[in-house]
Amino acid sequence: MKRLVVNAGEIAMSFSHGNVEDIYETGTYWVGFRKEIKMYSLLHSFTPPVALELLKKNEDFLRLAKIIDVNDNEICLHYRNGKFQSILRAGEYVFWNGINEDTFQKIDFTNYEIGDSISDEIISKYEFASFVKRFDIQPYEKGILLVNSKFEKWLDPGFYRFWKNATKIEVLKVDLREKQLEVVGQEILTQDKANLRINFVMNFKVEDVYKVTFEIKDYEKQLYLMGQMLLRNVVSEHSFDKLLEDKNEIADAVFNEFKEKAKSIGVKLISCGIKDIILPGDIKEIMNQVLVAQKKAQANVIMRREETASTRSLLNTAKLMENNEMLLKLKEMEYVEKITEKVETISLSGGTQIAEQLKNLFVK
């Protein structure tokens, strides 16, 4: 016989011919020398040394152990003393009763929705990465849930998680923010055959999410082509001069017609207009010549207007001085003052009659 000591927190098993004969809990025992003894800690999960079906026939084992059977369509969350430990996949697992409080939560993930049975803190752990699909819908987006390629429901902004299983899960997202689209470099002939390059800009936002997702393929491309064709039609109906003079009116006409067409593809047109009109080199040179001629004509008109005003002023001054000798003398003195400003030296002869000589020079 040999002495067997089983400490607290341990389990001993004796085996004979591959079968479990006895299970020993905490204590001291005398066993035969030929018995094979194995010790196991109650603090850890138990890996059976023989087929689990054989152990299930032992009543002491069933009393001391907890057997968890996880099916193929399930996963099991293992909590120890209230704290998450691991995820158990399909199979059978054995945990000892006694020291630790092991609890288990089985989840059937044939249903793609996770539900509220698992907290966000748990589902966010790294261990769930291979089991969960995560989708984020931003505040400016609208989400569409497709299950097996069929529309299921709308998704508002937030975080969404689904089980990875045989069900095909897709989430489509549509941006609801206002966008800008430019139709650039469009070479168009006006009604009077002037070849222009025009840049057209439009602001829009998605109004019908279902239509732009399921009924219209590449709605932004469709909107671009609509704007391009409409711009060509409108410009070709106007002459070059009319296009330059009434650019804003033409833009309003385009907007009124364009917004209805945009609505048909689920888009709300907010504004649109001609951004740039680029002239060919020869037309640009002619326009510059016209501009120079216009400015010269304006300058001539201004010069004639100023000359007329100056002449009229001189005539009025002459009429006043004709009837007023004092005013005439003041005007003479003003001219004398202007003349003397440009005189560098004045030569005078004589001694005591300097003032008289100055008077004779400047005063009649």
C-alpha positions in Angstrom: 0.0 0.0 0.0 1.1 3.5 -0.6 0.0 6.7 1.1 -2.0 9.3 -1.0 -2.4 12.9 0.3 -5.0 15.0 -1.5 -4.6 18.7 -0.6 -7.3 21.3 -0.5 -8.2 22.4 -4.0 -7.2 19.1 -5.6 -8.9 16.0 -6.9 -7.1 12.6 -7.3 -8.2 9.8 -9.7 -7.1 6.2 -9.8 -7.1 4.4 -13.1 -7.1 0.7 -14.0 -7.0 -0.7 -17.5 -7.9 2.8 -18.8 -11.0 3.2 -16.7 -11.5 5.4 -13.6 -11.9 3.3 -10.5 -12.0 5.9 -7.7 -12.1 9.6 -7.1 -10.4 11.0 -4.0 -11.3 14.4 -2.5 -9.3 16.3 0.1 -7.8 13.9 2.7 -5.3 11.1 3.2 -5.7 7.6 1.7 -3.9 4.3 1.4 -4.0 2.8 -2.1 -2.5 -0.2 -3.8 0.9 0.2 -5.4 -0.3 -0.8 -8.8 -2.9 1.8 -9.0 -2.3 4.7 -11.4 -3.0 8.0 -9.6 -3.4 11.4 -11.3 -3.9 14.7 -9.5 -6.0 17.6 -10.8 -6.5 21.2 -9.7 -10.0 22.4 -8.9 -8.9 25.9 -10.0 -8.6 24.9 -13.7 -10.8 23.3 -16.3 -10.5 19.6 -16.6 -9.2 17.7 -19.7 -10.4 14.1 -19.4 -7.6 11.6 -19.7 -10.1 9.0 -21.0 -13.3 9.2 -23.0 -15.8 11.5 -21.3 -18.6 9.0 -21.8 -16.7 6.6 -19.5 -16.3 9.3 -16.8 -20.1 10.1 -17.0 -20.7 6.6 -15.6 -19.0 7.5 -12.4 -21.4 9.1 -9.9 -18.7 10.8 -7.9 -17.4 12.5 -11.0 -20.9 13.7 -12.0 -21.2 15.1 -8.4 -17.9 17.0 -8.5 -17.9 18.2 -12.1 -20.0 20.4 -14.3 -20.3 19.3 -18.0 -21.1 21.9 -20.6 -22.2 20.6 -24.0 -22.1 23.2 -26.8 -23.9 22.4 -30.1 -22.7 23.2 -33.5 -25.0 26.2 -33.9 -24.0 27.6 -30.5 -21.2 29.4 -28.6 -21.0 29.5 -24.9 -19.7 32.4 -22.8 -17.7 31.3 -19.7 -17.8 33.6 -16.7 -15.8 32.8 -13.5 -16.8 34.6 -10.3 -18.8 37.0 -12.4 -16.0 37.9 -14.8 -15.8 37.0 -18.5 -13.2 34.3 -19.2 -13.6 32.8 -22.7 -15.8 31.7 -25.5 -16.5 27.9 -25.8 -17.0 26.6 -29.3 -18.9 23.4 -30.2 -17.9 20.5 -28.0 -18.0 19.2 -24.4 -16.2 20.9 -21.6 -15.7 19.9 -17.9 -15.3 22.3 -15.0 -15.0 21.4 -11.3 -17.6 22.5 -8.8 -16.5 24.0 -5.5 -13.8 26.7 -5.3 -14.8 28.8 -8.3 -18.2 29.9 -9.3 -18.3 29.1 -13.0 -21.4 30.3 -14.9 -22.2 29.8 -18.6 -24.3 31.6 -21.2 -25.2 29.7 -24.3 -26.0 31.7 -27.4 -27.7 30.4 -30.5 -26.1 32.4 -33.3 -28.2 30.9 -36.2 -30.1 34.2 -35.7 -27.9 37.0 -37.0 -29.1 39.6 -34.5 -27.1 39.7 -31.2 -29.8 41.3 -29.1 -29.4 42.7 -25.6 -28.4 39.5 -23.8 -24.7 40.5 -24.1 -23.4 43.9 -22.9 -21.5 46.2 -25.2 -18.4 45.9 -22.9 -18.3 42.1 -23.4 -19.1 42.1 -27.1 -16.3 44.6 -27.8 -13.6 42.3 -26.4 -11.0 40.9 -28.7 -12.2 37.3 -28.3 -15.4 38.2 -30.2 -13.7 39.5 -33.3 -14.0 36.2 -35.2 -17.7 35.8 -34.3 -19.1 39.3 -34.8 -19.5 41.7 -37.7 -19.4 45.4 -36.8 -20.9 48.3 -38.8 -20.7 52.0 -37.9 -23.3 54.5 -39.3 -22.0 58.0 -39.0 -24.4 60.9 -38.0 -24.5 62.2 -41.6 -25.4 58.7 -43.1 -28.4 56.5 -43.5 -27.8 52.7 -43.3 -29.6 49.9 -45.2 -29.5 46.4 -43.8 -29.6 43.6 -46.4 -30.1 40.0 -45.3 -29.3 37.4 -47.9 -29.3 40.2 -50.5 -32.9 41.4 -49.5 -33.8 44.7 -47.9 -34.5 44.2 -44.2 -34.7 47.6 -42.5 -33.2 51.1 -42.3 -30.4 51.8 -39.9 -30.0 55.1 -38.1 -26.6 56.5 -37.0 -24.9 54.3 -34.4 -23.0 51.0 -33.9 -24.4 47.7 -35.1 -23.1 44.2 -34.5 -24.3 40.9 -36.0 -23.2 37.3 -35.6 -21.1 35.8 -38.3 -23.0 32.7 -39.5 -24.4 31.3 -42.7 -26.7 34.3 -43.1 -25.3 36.9 -45.5 -25.3 40.3 -43.9 -24.6 43.5 -45.8 -24.9 47.2 -44.7 -25.1 49.9 -47.3 -24.5 53.5 -46.4 -25.7 56.6 -48.1 -24.2 60.0 -47.4 -26.9 62.6 -46.7 -24.7 65.7 -46.6 -24.8 68.4 -49.2 -22.4 67.8 -52.1 -21.0 69.7 -55.0 -20.6 68.4 -58.5 -18.8 70.2 -61.3 -19.4 69.8 -65.0 -16.1 71.1 -66.3 -14.6 71.9 -69.7 -17.8 71.6 -71.8 -17.2 72.9 -75.3 -20.5 74.2 -76.6 -21.6 76.2 -79.7 -23.9 79.2 -79.0 -26.8 80.1 -81.3 -24.5 82.4 -83.3 -21.8 79.7 -83.6 -19.4 81.0 -81.0 -17.4 78.1 -79.5 -17.2 78.4 -75.7 -15.8 76.3 -72.9 -18.1 76.4 -69.9 -17.7 75.1 -66.3 -21.0 74.4 -64.6 -21.4 73.7 -60.8 -24.3 72.2 -58.8 -25.0 71.6 -55.1 -27.3 68.7 -54.2 -28.2 66.2 -51.5 -29.8 62.8 -51.5 -33.5 62.9 -50.8 -34.8 59.4 -51.6 -32.3 56.9 -50.1 -34.1 53.8 -51.4 -34.2 55.1 -55.0 -30.5 56.1 -55.2 -29.5 52.7 -53.7 -31.8 50.2 -55.5 -33.3 51.9 -58.5 -30.5 54.2 -59.8 -27.0 52.9 -60.6 -24.3 55.5 -59.8 -26.7 58.4 -59.2 -23.9 61.0 -59.2 -22.9 60.0 -62.7 -26.5 60.2 -63.8 -26.8 63.7 -62.3 -23.6 64.7 -64.1 -24.9 63.6 -67.5 -28.3 65.3 -66.9 -26.5 68.6 -66.1 -24.2 68.2 -69.1 -27.1 67.6 -71.6 -29.3 70.4 -70.1 -26.4 72.9 -70.2 -25.8 72.1 -73.9 -29.4 72.5 -74.8 -29.8 75.9 -73.0 -26.5 77.4 -74.2 -27.2 76.4 -77.8 -30.5 78.4 -77.7 -28.8 81.7 -76.8 -26.4 84.0 -78.6 -22.9 84.8 -77.3 -23.9 88.3 -76.2 -27.1 87.1 -74.6 -25.2 84.5 -72.6 -22.8 87.1 -71.2 -25.5 89.6 -70.4 -28.0 87.3 -68.8 -25.9 84.6 -67.2 -27.8 84.7 -64.0 -31.2 84.4 -65.8 -30.0 81.5 -67.8 -28.8 79.8 -64.6 -32.2 80.3 -63.0 -33.9 78.7 -66.1 -31.5 75.8 -65.9 -32.1 75.4 -62.2 -35.9 75.3 -62.6 -35.7 72.6 -65.3 -32.9 70.7 -63.7 -34.4 70.3 -60.2 -37.4 68.3 -61.6 -35.0 66.0 -63.5 -32.8 65.5 -60.4 -35.9 64.7 -58.3 -36.7 61.8 -60.6 -33.5 60.0 -59.5 -34.0 60.7 -55.8 -31.8 63.8 -55.6 -32.7 67.3 -54.3 -31.0 70.1 -56.3 -30.2 73.0 -54.0 -28.5 75.4 -56.5 -26.6 75.4 -59.8 -25.0 78.0 -62.0 -22.4 78.7 -64.7 -19.1 79.0 -62.9 -16.8 80.0 -65.8 -17.1 81.0 -69.4 -13.7 80.5 -71.2 -13.4 82.3 -74.5 -11.2 81.1 -77.5 -8.2 83.1 -78.3 -9.6 85.0 -81.3 -12.8 85.9 -79.5 -10.9 87.0 -76.4 -8.7 89.3 -78.6 -11.9 90.8 -80.2 -13.4 91.3 -76.8 -10.3 93.1 -75.6 -10.4 95.4 -78.6 -14.1 96.2 -78.0 -13.3 96.9 -74.3 -10.4 99.3 -75.3 -12.7 101.1 -77.8 -15.4 101.5 -75.2 -13.0 102.9 -72.6 -11.5 105.3 -75.2 -15.0 106.5 -76.1 -15.8 107.0 -72.4 -12.6 108.9 -71.9 -13.4 111.2 -74.9 -16.9 111.9 -73.5 -15.4 112.8 -70.1 -12.8 115.1 -71.6 -15.4 116.9 -73.7 -17.6 117.3 -70.6 -14.7 118.7 -68.6 -13.7 121.1 -71.4 -17.3 122.3 -71.7 -17.5 122.9 -67.9 -14.2 124.8 -68.0 -15.2 127.0 -70.8 -18.5 127.7 -69.1 -16.7 128.6 -65.9 -14.4 131.0 -67.8 -17.3 132.7 -69.5 -19.1 133.2 -66.1 -15.9 134.7 -64.6 -15.4 137.1 -67.6 -19.0 138.4 -67.2 -18.5 139.1 -63.5 -15.2 140.9 -64.1 -16.6 143.0 -67.0 -18.9 144.9 -64.5 -16.7 144.9 -61.5 -13.3 146.7 -61.6 -12.3 145.5 -58.1 -12.8 141.9 -59.0 -10.7 142.5 -62.1 -7.9 143.9 -60.0 -8.1 140.9 -57.7 -7.8 138.5 -60.6 -4.8 140.4 -62.0 -3.1 140.2 -58.6 -3.8 136.4 -58.6 -2.1 136.0 -62.0 0.8 138.2 -60.9 1.2 136.0 -57.8 1.3 132.9 -60.0 3.8 134.5 -62.4 6.1 135.6 -59.6 6.2 132.1 -58.2 8.2 131.1 -61.3 10.5 134.2 -61.3 13.9 133.4 -59.8 15.3 137.0 -59.7 14.0 140.6 -60.1 16.5 143.4 -61.0 15.7 146.9 -59.8 17.7 150.1 -60.4 17.6 153.3 -58.3 17.7 153.9 -54.7 14.6 155.1 -52.9 11.9 154.3 -55.4 11.9 150.5 -55.2 8.2 150.2 -54.2 7.3 152.6 -57.1 9.2 150.5 -59.6 7.4 147.3 -58.4 4.1 149.0 -58.7 4.9 150.0 -62.3 5.9 146.4 -63.1 2.8 144.7 -61.8 0.1 147.3 -61.6 -1.3 149.1 -64.6 
